[in-house]
């Protein structure tokens, strides 16, 4: 059950976990299952866990005053899910995180974060993840400002083909910040 997480840590930290470190990780990380449509986090709650997806898919979204969803993240196996601000600062979340498919997760409680960060490979992994997330967020913002909807879709399709196969087009459109109709035109143009 923990092998995908160990592989992820080794890959991102470029360090090999010791048997003792693996024991610490398994004692801290809690297995959890979510059914499709079950919430990992709801708006207004404090995010007490970050989750590593072993199996399944999730989506993180907010609702505007009219009840429209705005997708912030789509996540699949070997991705982490969390409302970073709520988790780190222990403030109420502005987001929902929902299982889009049945999920198997490994949860890291906020109270145990320092225990895991004392493991050098985990510390390096979290630092690398933070850097990658910052770069991705900056790139997403830049793409939203400077690229056409068609180009944004083409880039997304190239980078995340597995997500396009797992989520419906209206959620991908929301993530990209375009209408369904615009996404449909982008898809048809990218097929040509």
Protein Blocks (a to p, Z undefined) as FASTA:
>chain_A
ZZmmmmmmmmmnopacdfklmmmmmmmpccddddehiafbdghiacfbdcddfbdcdddd
dddfkopacdfbdcdehiacddfklmmnopacfbdcddfbdcddddddfklmmmmmmpmk
lmmmmmmmmmmmmmmmmmmmmmmmmpcfklmmmmmmmmmmmlmmmpcfklmmmmnopafk
lmmmmmmmmmZZ
